[in-house]
Amino acid sequence: MALRNKMNFLLVVLFLGLFQAIAADTTPTCDIFHVLNGQTPYSCVEPGKNNDTSTFYNLQQCSDDKMCPFNSYFKSNHTVTCAPKKDPFIRYYPGQICSVDNDCYTQKCKEGGVCAGTDADQPCENNFECYHGYTCIPIADESGKATDKSKCQKQKNGGEKCFSDTDCINTHGCHNNNCTEYFSVANNVVLSNESEFYKQSGFSFCASGFSLDKKCLSIKNTKDVKTTDCGTTTACDYTLADSTTVSIPNSCECTFHADGLKRCKLDTESDVYKRFVSQTKSALASLRNCYSDERTVNCKGYTKKPYVKDFNTINDWKFSKWLVDNAHKVINLSDAEAKAVYNVTSADLLSGVVPQPNPSPEANPDNSELHRCPAFTCTSENKGSCAYMYNPSSNDWYNMTVNLTNICNKDQICNLPLDNPLLWLTGEKN
């Protein structure tokens, strides 16, 4: 009897130890997020109660006139304050509209309201000095190597010699010193160099859109991303086309929801990744008319008026790039969690519906529609000028509002340069 009791005691101890080990495996190691009901005009992410292993954060939806700059959470890991929807100051390239020197990258606005630049085959130091279709390319010596002198040269076509991605037309980058089309290199080919815009914008030379140690690959998750916690590691295992397994560093990351567990990044066979590759190709086709440096943005274009053709195509691509980097973090969000941060449901988020504001750091704060004419409104707010503008988009003025104030006296007029409504305007004498 004593022996049986002793064995039962040992079994209980063994069971408790096993239970504790299992429980330890599922202990949250990441920040935990909880959703609070209602809207707040102040903060959308607030620290909550702490336990031994994780930090709790409360999510609240910002009021309609503000946005949640959620990306600042990664920089600060504390309260994120709701921010007004507004954009930074914009400068323009040679040949584009201007009113004062400070409007131009070159700091020179020519008579007629056009930014001055450096002519073809003339010395330059920066790409932004050159006119559309040209870029600042180093002069090659007799051996073909770059010298320390450059001049504005026409962007290179596929197969032509280059020193950097911006030397090539916007659909191509510089691979092995030759202009090579993005997304054109087959699997298992080892690249001599990555695209300069690979990490920033996803412009890959690989047809799959993915490379590991400069080798083009297609990969597939070995476990269900929705249900499997990748634990305390930072790497995840993926299957290659030949059925071998590869461990990819930094692919296991914390998520944005309440379980506090980690998930693996999605593979190249997922709908999210395939959509990203497709939309990036479409964006590159739209960006072919941009200045060389503008291949990663909604370009302002090469005419006097901003170039906004296929604006939504560019916007969709920016979001798809953000989503391919973050889908594993949001894949298990409830609708309440998704709406608290992104203002859309979880299903819409994963299917590629672009939230407003777009969470991509490169995207514009608010660009749901394109309006061809600025909206004029009368206001009693006096900013010391007879007209001032608010532009929610950082790259065009089709969503712009011009506010008019009645501060001019009888000897003055409000001079509105309607061909360039990108200024704070003051009353001028008649």
C-alpha positions in Angstrom: 0.0 0.0 0.0 2.8 2.4 0.9 4.6 1.5 -2.4 1.4 2.3 -4.4 1.0 5.6 -2.6 4.6 6.4 -3.3 4.1 5.5 -7.0 0.9 7.6 -7.2 2.8 10.5 -5.6 5.6 10.2 -8.2 3.1 10.1 -11.0 1.4 13.3 -9.7 4.8 15.0 -9.5 5.7 13.9 -13.0 2.3 15.0 -14.4 2.6 18.4 -12.7 6.1 18.8 -14.1 5.0 17.9 -17.6 2.0 20.3 -17.3 4.3 23.1 -16.2 6.6 22.3 -19.2 3.7 22.4 -21.6 2.4 25.6 -20.1 5.9 27.2 -20.3 6.0 26.5 -24.0 2.8 28.6 -24.6 3.7 31.4 -22.2 3.4 34.7 -24.1 6.8 36.1 -25.0 5.5 39.1 -27.0 3.6 42.3 -26.3 -0.1 41.6 -25.8 -2.8 43.9 -27.3 -6.3 44.5 -26.0 -9.0 46.5 -27.7 -11.0 49.2 -25.8 -14.4 50.2 -27.1 -15.1 53.6 -28.5 -12.9 56.3 -30.1 -10.3 58.6 -28.6 -9.0 61.9 -29.9 -5.8 61.4 -27.9 -3.9 58.1 -28.1 -4.5 54.8 -30.0 -1.9 52.7 -28.2 -1.5 52.9 -24.4 0.6 50.7 -22.0 -1.5 48.6 -19.7 -0.8 46.3 -16.8 2.4 44.3 -16.9 3.0 40.7 -15.9 6.3 38.8 -15.6 6.9 38.1 -19.3 4.9 40.5 -21.5 3.8 44.1 -21.8 0.1 44.8 -22.3 -1.1 47.5 -24.7 -4.6 48.9 -25.1 -5.8 49.8 -28.6 -8.3 52.5 -29.3 -9.6 53.9 -32.5 -8.7 57.6 -33.2 -11.3 60.1 -33.9 -12.3 60.6 -37.6 -10.1 63.7 -38.1 -7.0 61.9 -37.0 -4.8 58.9 -37.8 -3.0 56.3 -35.7 0.8 56.5 -36.6 1.1 52.9 -35.4 4.6 52.4 -36.9 6.0 54.7 -34.1 5.1 51.9 -31.7 8.1 50.0 -33.0 10.4 52.9 -32.3 9.1 53.8 -28.8 7.2 50.8 -27.4 5.0 53.2 -25.4 2.0 55.4 -25.9 1.2 56.3 -29.6 -0.6 59.6 -29.9 -3.3 60.1 -32.6 -1.9 62.5 -35.2 -3.5 64.9 -37.6 -3.8 63.8 -41.2 -1.3 66.1 -43.0 1.8 65.8 -45.1 5.4 67.0 -45.3 6.6 69.8 -47.6 7.2 68.7 -51.2 10.0 69.7 -53.5 10.1 69.4 -57.3 12.5 68.2 -60.0 13.9 70.1 -62.9 11.2 70.9 -65.4 8.4 70.8 -62.8 6.2 73.6 -61.5 7.6 76.1 -58.9 6.9 79.6 -57.6 10.0 80.2 -55.4 13.5 78.7 -55.3 12.7 76.7 -52.3 10.1 74.7 -54.2 12.9 73.0 -56.2 15.4 70.4 -55.3 18.0 72.5 -57.2 16.9 75.6 -55.2 16.4 77.5 -58.5 13.0 78.4 -60.0 13.3 79.8 -63.5 11.2 82.6 -64.9 7.9 81.0 -66.1 7.6 78.9 -62.9 9.7 75.8 -63.8 12.5 74.3 -61.7 15.9 74.7 -63.3 18.3 71.7 -63.8 21.5 70.5 -65.4 21.4 69.9 -69.1 22.4 66.6 -70.8 26.1 65.7 -70.7 26.9 68.4 -68.2 28.6 67.8 -64.9 26.4 66.9 -61.9 26.7 65.6 -58.3 23.1 64.4 -57.6 20.4 62.7 -59.6 17.9 65.4 -58.7 19.9 67.9 -60.8 19.0 66.2 -64.1 15.9 66.6 -66.2 13.3 63.8 -66.8 14.8 60.7 -68.5 18.3 61.6 -67.4 20.2 60.8 -64.2 23.6 61.6 -62.7 25.9 58.8 -63.9 29.6 58.4 -63.2 31.9 58.8 -66.2 33.6 55.5 -66.9 37.4 55.3 -67.4 39.1 53.3 -70.2 38.7 50.0 -68.2 35.0 50.7 -67.6 35.3 51.6 -63.9 33.5 54.6 -62.4 35.5 57.7 -61.9 34.8 60.4 -59.3 33.2 62.7 -62.0 29.6 62.4 -63.2 27.3 64.0 -65.8 23.6 64.0 -66.6 23.1 61.0 -69.0 20.1 59.3 -70.4 18.8 56.4 -68.3 20.2 53.1 -69.6 18.0 50.4 -71.3 18.1 46.7 -70.5 21.5 45.1 -71.2 23.4 48.4 -71.1 26.3 49.0 -68.6 25.5 50.6 -65.2 26.9 51.4 -61.8 23.7 51.7 -59.8 19.9 51.0 -60.1 19.1 54.6 -60.8 21.3 54.5 -63.8 18.7 52.3 -65.5 15.2 52.9 -66.7 12.8 52.6 -63.8 11.7 49.0 -64.6 15.3 47.8 -64.4 18.1 47.7 -61.8 21.8 47.3 -62.0 22.8 43.6 -61.7 26.3 42.5 -62.4 26.9 46.0 -63.9 24.1 45.4 -66.5 20.6 47.0 -66.5 18.4 44.0 -65.6 14.6 43.9 -65.4 13.2 43.4 -61.9 11.5 40.0 -61.3 13.3 38.3 -64.2 15.9 36.0 -62.7 14.9 32.3 -62.3 15.0 30.3 -59.1 18.4 28.8 -57.9 20.4 31.5 -59.7 22.9 33.2 -57.4 22.8 37.0 -57.8 26.0 39.0 -58.0 24.2 41.7 -56.0 20.8 42.5 -54.7 18.8 45.4 -56.1 19.4 48.6 -54.1 15.6 48.9 -53.6 15.1 45.3 -52.5 14.8 45.8 -48.8 13.1 49.2 -49.0 10.5 48.6 -51.7 10.7 44.9 -52.6 12.2 45.4 -56.1 13.8 42.0 -56.5 15.7 40.7 -59.5 14.3 37.2 -58.7 11.1 36.1 -60.5 9.8 34.8 -57.2 10.4 38.1 -55.5 12.5 36.4 -52.8 16.2 35.6 -52.3 18.2 34.1 -49.5 22.0 34.8 -49.3 21.6 36.3 -52.8 20.1 33.0 -54.2 16.6 33.3 -55.9 14.2 30.9 -54.2 10.5 29.9 -53.8 9.7 28.9 -50.3 6.7 27.4 -48.5 5.8 27.4 -44.8 6.2 24.0 -43.0 3.6 24.8 -40.4 0.2 26.6 -40.3 1.0 30.3 -39.8 -2.4 31.0 -38.2 -2.1 28.4 -35.4 1.5 27.6 -34.8 3.7 29.6 -32.4 7.3 29.6 -33.5 8.4 30.0 -29.9 11.5 31.6 -28.5 13.5 31.2 -31.7 13.9 33.9 -34.4 14.1 31.5 -37.3 11.5 29.5 -39.2 11.7 26.4 -41.4 10.5 26.5 -45.0 10.3 23.9 -47.8 12.0 24.6 -51.1 10.9 23.4 -54.5 13.1 20.3 -54.3 11.5 19.4 -50.9 14.6 20.2 -48.9 14.2 22.4 -45.8 15.9 25.7 -45.1 15.9 27.7 -41.9 15.5 31.4 -42.5 16.8 33.8 -39.8 14.6 36.7 -38.5 11.4 35.2 -39.9 9.7 34.4 -36.5 8.2 37.6 -35.1 5.8 38.9 -32.5 2.2 39.6 -33.6 -0.3 42.4 -32.8 -3.0 40.5 -31.0 -3.9 39.2 -27.5 -2.2 35.8 -27.4 1.2 37.3 -27.1 2.8 34.6 -29.3 5.0 34.6 -32.3 4.3 33.6 -35.9 6.4 32.8 -39.0 6.4 35.1 -42.1 4.3 34.0 -45.0 5.9 32.1 -47.9 6.1 33.0 -51.5 3.3 30.6 -52.4 0.8 32.5 -50.2 -1.9 34.7 -51.8 -0.5 37.7 -50.0 3.0 37.2 -51.5 1.8 36.5 -55.0 -0.4 39.7 -54.9 2.6 41.7 -53.8 4.8 40.4 -56.7 1.9 41.1 -59.2 1.2 44.6 -57.8 4.9 45.5 -57.7 5.2 44.6 -61.4 2.2 46.8 -62.2 3.6 49.6 -60.1 6.9 49.5 -61.9 5.1 49.7 -65.2 3.3 52.9 -63.9 6.6 54.3 -62.6 8.3 54.2 -66.0 7.4 57.8 -66.6 8.8 59.0 -63.3 12.2 60.6 -62.5 14.8 57.9 -61.7 14.9 58.7 -58.0 11.0 58.5 -57.8 10.7 54.8 -58.7 9.8 54.0 -55.0 7.0 56.7 -54.6 3.9 58.1 -56.2 5.9 60.2 -58.6 5.1 63.8 -59.3 6.0 63.2 -62.9 7.8 65.0 -65.7 5.2 67.5 -66.8 4.4 70.9 -65.2 1.4 69.3 -63.6 1.8 66.3 -61.2 1.8 62.9 -62.9 -0.9 60.8 -61.2 -1.8 58.2 -63.8 -2.4 54.8 -62.1 -2.3 56.5 -58.7 -4.3 53.7 -57.1 -1.9 51.1 -58.7 1.0 52.6 -56.8 -1.0 52.9 -53.6 -2.0 49.2 -53.8 1.6 48.2 -54.3 2.7 50.2 -51.3 0.2 48.5 -49.1 1.0 45.0 -50.5 4.6 45.6 -49.6 3.6 46.5 -46.1 1.3 43.5 -45.9 3.8 40.9 -47.2 6.1 42.1 -44.3 3.4 42.1 -41.7 0.7 39.6 -42.7 1.9 37.0 -40.1 1.5 39.7 -37.5 -2.1 40.5 -38.3 -3.4 37.2 -39.7 -5.1 36.3 -36.4 -6.5 39.7 -35.6 -10.2 39.9 -34.7 -12.3 42.4 -36.5 -12.3 44.6 -33.3 -8.5 44.5 -33.2 -8.1 45.2 -36.9 -10.6 48.1 -36.9 -8.9 49.6 -33.8 -5.6 50.1 -35.7 -6.4 49.9 -39.4 -10.1 50.9 -39.7 -11.0 47.7 -41.7 -11.9 44.2 -40.9 -9.3 41.5 -40.6 -10.6 39.7 -43.8 -10.4 42.9 -45.8 -6.9 43.7 -44.5 -5.6 40.3 -45.6 -7.4 40.4 -49.0 -5.6 43.6 -49.9 -8.2 46.2 -49.2 -6.1 49.3 -48.5 -7.0 50.9 -45.2 -7.3 54.7 -44.9 -4.8 55.8 -43.8 -2.5 53.4 -45.5 -0.2 51.8 -42.9 2.7 51.7 -45.3 5.4 54.2 -44.0 5.9 55.2 -47.7 2.3 55.8 -48.5 0.2 58.9 -48.3 -1.9 59.6 -45.2 -5.2 59.8 -47.2 -5.6 59.1 -50.8 -8.9 57.2 -51.2 -10.0 59.4 -54.1 -8.6 61.6 -56.8 -10.2 65.0 -57.2 -9.1 66.9 -60.3 -9.8 70.3 -58.9 -8.9 71.7 -55.4 -11.9 72.4 -53.2 -12.3 76.0 -52.1 -13.9 76.8 -48.7 -14.5 80.0 -46.7 -13.2 80.1 -43.2 -13.0 82.5 -40.3 -9.6 81.1 -39.3 -7.0 83.9 -39.8 -3.5 82.6 -40.5 -2.3 86.0 -41.7 -3.0 85.2 -45.3 -6.0 85.4 -47.6 -5.8 81.8 -48.7 -4.0 78.7 -47.4 -4.1 75.1 -48.4 -4.4 71.7 -46.7 -3.1 68.8 -48.7 -3.6 65.2 -47.3 -1.5 63.7 -50.0 2.3 64.1 -50.1 2.6 63.7 -53.9 -0.3 65.4 -55.6 -2.8 68.2 -55.1 -6.0 66.6 -56.3 -7.3 66.1 -52.7 -6.3 69.6 -51.7 -8.5 72.1 -49.9 -7.9 75.9 -50.3 -9.3 77.9 -47.4 -10.2 81.5 -48.1 -10.2 84.3 -45.5 -11.5 87.8 -45.9 -8.5 89.8 -44.6 -7.6 91.9 -47.7 -8.5 95.6 -47.5 -10.1 97.6 -50.3 -6.7 98.3 -51.8 -5.7 94.7 -52.1 -6.6 91.5 -54.0 -6.1 87.9 -53.1 -3.7 86.7 -55.8 -4.4 83.0 -56.4 -1.9 81.3 -58.8 -4.4 78.6 -59.9 -1.8 76.9 -62.1 0.3 76.2 -59.0 -1.9 76.0 -55.8 0.9 74.6 -53.6 1.6 77.8 -51.7 0.5 79.7 -48.6 -0.8 82.8 -50.3 -0.9 86.4 -49.0 -2.8 89.4 -50.2 -1.0 91.7 -52.7 -1.6 95.3 -53.6 -3.7 95.9 -56.6 
